[in-house]
Amino acid sequence: MALELFAGVPVSDFARAVAWYERLLGGPATFEAHPTEQVWTLAEHCHVYVVLDPGRAGRALVTLFVDDLDEVVRGAAARGVEPDSRETYGNGVRKVHYLDPDGNEIGFGGAPLESDG
């Protein structure tokens, strides 16, 4: 079975959200699905889209597990987006949470840091 994953993020102010996601994700959307939906292709078969849908805005939960969490956080910070919170699970897996202007949560997870011991 072929699979494409599209994770949707409903927003109340489309222009504001697109500008924020451009800063978080490092550039403009990959394509415009229609005038009120922008899509970022983050990896093969893996997409996040922002869509104008005020009634659902602020309820999305999206987590992306990346190979270099620290680099993602540094890149977002350089573009003016700081995490709202960070956590480390008991097994060492780390997660950084970002909240967009509507309160949608975009999380980035990363593997445990390697210990020197």
Secondary structure, 3 states (H helix, E strand, C coil): CCCCEEEEEEECCHHHHHHHHHHHHCCCCCEEEECCEEEEEEECCEEEEEEECCCCCCCCEEEEECCCHHHHHHHHHHCCCCCCEEEECCCCCEEEEEECCCCCEEEEEECCCCCCC
